[in-house]
Amino acid sequence: MPHERIEMNPDIMGGKPVVHGTRIPVELVLRKLGAGISPEAILTDHPRLALEDIHAAQAFAAD
């Protein structure tokens, strides 16, 4: 299933899945959520992200 907000490029973070247009790995977003950090706090820490990016990271992991 394609994820428009997630990209994997061997030239960015060694090909790890990242939020499109950033160097923020999907893994980082998921680890923060798993640690109980709220989406709002993640958005504060990473102002380039949108709430839709967090949801896209979750959907990517679910697939």
N, CA and C atoms as a LAMMPS dump frame, in Angstrom:
ITEM: TIMESTEP
0
ITEM: NUMBER OF ATOMS
189
ITEM: BOX BOUNDS ff ff ff
-5.0000000000000000e+02 5.0000000000000000e+02
-5.0000000000000000e+02 5.0000000000000000e+02
-5.0000000000000000e+02 5.0000000000000000e+02
ITEM: ATOMS id mol type element x y z
1 1 1 N 0.846 -1.18 0
2 1 2 C 0 0 0
3 1 3 C 0.894 1.246 0
4 2 1 N 0.691 2.145 -0.946
5 2 2 C 1.536 3.347 -0.995
6 2 3 C 1.202 4.323 0.135
7 3 1 N 2.209 4.945 0.633
8 3 2 C 2.051 5.943 1.695
9 3 3 C 2.674 7.237 1.199
10 4 1 N 1.835 8.206 0.855
11 4 2 C 2.315 9.445 0.259
12 4 3 C 3.169 10.26 1.224
13 5 1 N 2.944 10.13 2.5
14 5 2 C 3.675 10.941 3.478
15 5 3 C 4.943 10.256 3.993
16 6 1 N 5.18 9.036 3.563
17 6 2 C 6.354 8.279 4.008
18 6 3 C 7.211 7.969 2.783
19 7 1 N 8.507 8.153 2.922
20 7 2 C 9.402 7.829 1.81
21 7 3 C 10.588 7.009 2.301
22 8 1 N 11.115 6.217 1.379
23 8 2 C 12.33 5.454 1.622
24 8 3 C 13.279 5.744 0.472
25 9 1 N 14.383 6.387 0.782
26 9 2 C 15.361 6.781 -0.219
27 9 3 C 16.725 6.382 0.323
28 10 1 N 17.501 5.613 -0.435
29 10 2 C 18.8 5.169 0.071
30 10 3 C 19.744 6.322 0.412
31 11 1 N 19.476 7.506 -0.13
32 11 2 C 20.326 8.669 0.157
33 11 3 C 19.892 9.432 1.404
34 12 1 N 18.769 9.041 1.987
35 12 2 C 18.261 9.716 3.188
36 12 3 C 18.173 8.7 4.317
37 13 1 N 18.927 8.927 5.374
38 13 2 C 18.914 8.068 6.561
39 13 3 C 19.122 6.595 6.211
40 14 1 N 19.961 6.335 5.221
41 14 2 C 20.287 4.96 4.854
42 14 3 C 19.115 4.165 4.32
43 15 1 N 18.091 4.845 3.829
44 15 2 C 16.938 4.148 3.264
45 15 3 C 15.85 3.819 4.26
46 16 1 N 16.035 4.221 5.529
47 16 2 C 14.978 3.99 6.517
48 16 3 C 13.739 4.794 6.133
49 17 1 N 12.557 4.313 6.486
50 17 2 C 11.347 5.087 6.208
51 17 3 C 11.357 6.387 7.032
52 18 1 N 11.13 7.485 6.347
53 18 2 C 11.086 8.795 7
54 18 3 C 9.824 9.522 6.552
55 19 1 N 9.452 10.539 7.315
56 19 2 C 8.344 11.397 6.909
57 19 3 C 8.814 12.181 5.689
58 20 1 N 8.015 12.168 4.647
59 20 2 C 8.381 12.792 3.367
60 20 3 C 8.842 14.236 3.566
61 21 1 N 9.978 14.555 2.95
62 21 2 C 10.508 15.911 3.006
63 21 3 C 11.273 16.234 4.27
64 22 1 N 11.483 15.233 5.119
65 22 2 C 12.227 15.431 6.369
66 22 3 C 13.249 14.314 6.513
67 23 1 N 14.013 14.413 7.562
68 23 2 C 14.917 13.32 7.943
69 23 3 C 14.43 12.7 9.26
70 24 1 N 13.135 12.804 9.507
71 24 2 C 12.545 12.283 10.742
72 24 3 C 12.072 10.858 10.471
73 25 1 N 12.75 9.871 11.075
74 25 2 C 12.379 8.472 10.827
75 25 3 C 11.011 8.121 11.411
76 26 1 N 10.312 7.264 10.71
77 26 2 C 9.042 6.735 11.203
78 26 3 C 9.274 6.075 12.558
79 27 1 N 10.386 5.382 12.703
80 27 2 C 10.71 4.702 13.956
81 27 3 C 10.742 5.68 15.128
82 28 1 N 11.294 6.865 14.927
83 28 2 C 11.355 7.862 15.993
84 28 3 C 9.957 8.273 16.434
85 29 1 N 9.093 8.527 15.465
86 29 2 C 7.715 8.92 15.779
87 29 3 C 7.028 7.808 16.566
88 30 1 N 7.191 6.576 16.115
89 30 2 C 6.54 5.445 16.785
90 30 3 C 7.1 5.214 18.185
91 31 1 N 8.402 5.371 18.348
92 31 2 C 9.008 5.198 19.676
93 31 3 C 8.489 6.247 20.651
94 32 1 N 8.355 7.476 20.181
95 32 2 C 7.826 8.535 21.044
96 32 3 C 6.386 8.24 21.44
97 33 1 N 5.585 7.818 20.482
98 33 2 C 4.203 7.465 20.807
99 33 3 C 4.168 6.307 21.799
100 34 1 N 5.008 5.308 21.574
101 34 2 C 5.069 4.148 22.46
102 34 3 C 5.534 4.498 23.862
103 35 1 N 6.308 5.57 23.98
104 35 2 C 6.782 6.006 25.289
105 35 3 C 5.745 6.87 26.007
106 36 1 N 4.597 7.059 25.344
107 36 2 C 3.528 7.821 25.985
108 36 3 C 3.564 9.31 25.688
109 37 1 N 4.416 9.72 24.776
110 37 2 C 4.47 11.135 24.409
111 37 3 C 3.28 11.424 23.502
112 38 1 N 2.574 12.486 23.792
113 38 2 C 1.37 12.809 23.032
114 38 3 C 1.736 13.308 21.637
115 39 1 N 0.829 13.133 20.686
116 39 2 C 1.078 13.67 19.348
117 39 3 C 1.352 15.178 19.374
118 40 1 N 0.672 15.896 20.246
119 40 2 C 0.876 17.34 20.351
120 40 3 C 2.304 17.66 20.788
121 41 1 N 2.832 16.882 21.719
122 41 2 C 4.208 17.097 22.183
123 41 3 C 5.204 16.768 21.069
124 42 1 N 4.91 15.741 20.285
125 42 2 C 5.78 15.393 19.16
126 42 3 C 5.786 16.537 18.153
127 43 1 N 4.627 17.098 17.887
128 43 2 C 4.537 18.22 16.952
129 43 3 C 5.298 19.435 17.471
130 44 1 N 5.305 19.632 18.767
131 44 2 C 6.067 20.731 19.356
132 44 3 C 7.562 20.48 19.198
133 45 1 N 7.99 19.244 19.427
134 45 2 C 9.407 18.88 19.292
135 45 3 C 9.873 18.909 17.831
136 46 1 N 8.97 18.631 16.913
137 46 2 C 9.308 18.532 15.49
138 46 3 C 8.319 19.379 14.692
139 47 1 N 8.516 20.683 14.665
140 47 2 C 7.533 21.579 14.034
141 47 3 C 7.322 21.354 12.539
142 48 1 N 8.212 20.626 11.878
143 48 2 C 8.009 20.335 10.45
144 48 3 C 6.961 19.249 10.233
145 49 1 N 6.596 18.533 11.291
146 49 2 C 5.587 17.488 11.175
147 49 3 C 4.182 18.062 11.297
148 50 1 N 3.243 17.362 10.695
149 50 2 C 1.818 17.643 10.855
150 50 3 C 1.186 16.412 11.51
151 51 1 N 0.023 16.6 12.082
152 51 2 C -0.67 15.478 12.714
153 51 3 C -0.887 14.351 11.705
154 52 1 N -1.124 14.699 10.455
155 52 2 C -1.305 13.685 9.412
156 52 3 C -0.046 12.853 9.219
157 53 1 N 1.129 13.45 9.458
158 53 2 C 2.386 12.698 9.347
159 53 3 C 2.475 11.637 10.444
160 54 1 N 2.029 11.98 11.623
161 54 2 C 2.027 11.014 12.731
162 54 3 C 1.073 9.865 12.411
163 55 1 N -0.096 10.209 11.903
164 55 2 C -1.053 9.163 11.526
165 55 3 C -0.495 8.3 10.391
166 56 1 N 0.211 8.925 9.455
167 56 2 C 0.814 8.167 8.354
168 56 3 C 1.879 7.202 8.856
169 57 1 N 2.653 7.623 9.854
170 57 2 C 3.672 6.748 10.441
171 57 3 C 3.014 5.532 11.083
172 58 1 N 1.914 5.766 11.774
173 58 2 C 1.19 4.658 12.403
174 58 3 C 0.62 3.711 11.347
175 59 1 N 0.049 4.263 10.287
176 59 2 C -0.52 3.433 9.224
177 59 3 C 0.579 2.648 8.519
178 60 1 N 1.73 3.266 8.306
179 60 2 C 2.849 2.583 7.673
180 60 3 C 3.267 1.387 8.518
181 61 1 N 3.368 1.593 9.822
182 61 2 C 3.771 0.505 10.724
183 61 3 C 2.731 -0.612 10.73
184 62 1 N 1.472 -0.247 10.639
185 62 2 C 0.4 -1.248 10.658
186 62 3 C 0.419 -2.113 9.4
187 63 1 N 0.86 -1.506 8.296
188 63 2 C 0.911 -2.274 7.044
189 63 3 C 2.112 -3.189 7.058
